[in-house]
Amino acid sequence: MAEIFRRIHALGGCDASEQFDRGWDAAVASCEDVLTELTGISYDDLEDGGGADG
Protein backbone atom coordinates (compact mmCIF):
# COMPACT_ATOMS: atom_id res chain seq x y z
CA MET A 1 0.00 0.00 0.00
CA ALA A 2 2.81 2.42 0.81
CA GLU A 3 4.30 2.00 -2.67
CA ILE A 4 0.92 2.72 -4.29
CA PHE A 5 0.66 5.93 -2.26
CA ARG A 6 4.21 6.97 -3.18
CA ARG A 7 3.57 6.40 -6.89
CA ILE A 8 0.32 8.34 -6.92
CA HIS A 9 1.93 11.18 -4.97
CA ALA A 10 4.79 11.28 -7.49
CA LEU A 11 2.29 11.94 -10.30
CA GLY A 12 1.80 15.49 -9.02
CA GLY A 13 3.77 18.46 -10.27
CA CYS A 14 3.57 18.06 -14.03
CA ASP A 15 5.38 20.57 -16.27
CA ALA A 16 2.32 22.11 -17.89
CA SER A 17 0.55 25.44 -17.92
CA GLU A 18 -0.25 26.85 -14.50
CA GLN A 19 -3.98 26.26 -14.93
CA PHE A 20 -3.53 22.64 -16.05
CA ASP A 21 -0.93 22.05 -13.33
CA ARG A 22 -3.34 23.18 -10.60
CA GLY A 23 -6.05 20.88 -11.95
CA TRP A 24 -3.66 17.95 -12.25
CA ASP A 25 -2.38 18.42 -8.70
CA ALA A 26 -5.98 18.65 -7.44
CA ALA A 27 -6.80 15.36 -9.18
CA VAL A 28 -3.76 13.66 -7.65
CA ALA A 29 -4.72 15.04 -4.22
CA SER A 30 -8.23 13.63 -4.69
CA CYS A 31 -6.77 10.19 -5.38
CA GLU A 32 -4.67 10.48 -2.23
CA ASP A 33 -7.80 11.48 -0.28
CA VAL A 34 -9.62 8.35 -1.48
CA LEU A 35 -6.68 6.15 -0.45
CA THR A 36 -6.59 7.83 2.96
CA GLU A 37 -10.33 7.34 3.39
CA LEU A 38 -10.12 3.65 2.48
CA THR A 39 -6.94 2.78 4.36
CA GLY A 40 -6.60 5.36 7.14
CA ILE A 41 -3.05 6.05 5.88
CA SER A 42 -1.98 9.44 4.56
CA TYR A 43 1.11 10.36 2.58
CA ASP A 44 2.42 12.16 5.65
CA ASP A 45 2.33 8.84 7.51
CA LEU A 46 4.83 7.47 4.98
CA GLU A 47 7.41 10.20 5.60
CA ASP A 48 8.72 8.40 8.70
CA GLY A 49 10.04 5.45 6.73
CA GLY A 50 6.97 3.87 5.24
CA GLY A 51 4.88 2.55 8.09
CA ALA A 52 2.92 -0.63 7.48
CA ASP A 53 2.83 -1.71 3.87
CA GLY A 54 -0.33 -3.74 3.36
BAZA-685228 format. One record per residue (C-alpha): residue number from 1; x negated, y, z; residue in three letters. Coordinates in nm, 3 decimals. Layout:
N
   seq        c1        c2        c3   type
   NUM         X         Y         Z    ALA
...
END
This chain:
54
   seq        c1        c2        c3   type
     1     0.000     0.000     0.000    MET
     2    -0.281     0.242     0.081    ALA
     3    -0.430     0.200    -0.267    GLU
     4    -0.092     0.272    -0.429    ILE
     5    -0.066     0.593    -0.226    PHE
     6    -0.421     0.697    -0.318    ARG
     7    -0.357     0.640    -0.689    ARG
     8    -0.032     0.834    -0.692    ILE
     9    -0.193     1.118    -0.497    HIS
    10    -0.479     1.128    -0.749    ALA
    11    -0.229     1.194    -1.030    LEU
    12    -0.180     1.549    -0.902    GLY
    13    -0.377     1.846    -1.027    GLY
    14    -0.357     1.806    -1.403    CYS
    15    -0.538     2.057    -1.627    ASP
    16    -0.232     2.211    -1.789    ALA
    17    -0.055     2.544    -1.792    SER
    18     0.025     2.685    -1.450    GLU
    19     0.398     2.626    -1.493    GLN
    20     0.353     2.264    -1.605    PHE
    21     0.093     2.205    -1.333    ASP
    22     0.334     2.318    -1.060    ARG
    23     0.605     2.088    -1.195    GLY
    24     0.366     1.795    -1.225    TRP
    25     0.238     1.842    -0.870    ASP
    26     0.598     1.865    -0.744    ALA
    27     0.680     1.536    -0.918    ALA
    28     0.376     1.366    -0.765    VAL
    29     0.472     1.504    -0.422    ALA
    30     0.823     1.363    -0.469    SER
    31     0.677     1.019    -0.538    CYS
    32     0.467     1.048    -0.223    GLU
    33     0.780     1.148    -0.028    ASP
    34     0.962     0.835    -0.148    VAL
    35     0.668     0.615    -0.045    LEU
    36     0.659     0.783     0.296    THR
    37     1.033     0.734     0.339    GLU
    38     1.012     0.365     0.248    LEU
    39     0.694     0.278     0.436    THR
    40     0.660     0.536     0.714    GLY
    41     0.305     0.605     0.588    ILE
    42     0.198     0.944     0.456    SER
    43    -0.111     1.036     0.258    TYR
    44    -0.242     1.216     0.565    ASP
    45    -0.233     0.884     0.751    ASP
    46    -0.483     0.747     0.498    LEU
    47    -0.741     1.020     0.560    GLU
    48    -0.872     0.840     0.870    ASP
    49    -1.004     0.545     0.673    GLY
    50    -0.697     0.387     0.524    GLY
    51    -0.488     0.255     0.809    GLY
    52    -0.292    -0.063     0.748    ALA
    53    -0.283    -0.171     0.387    ASP
    54     0.033    -0.374     0.336    GLY
END
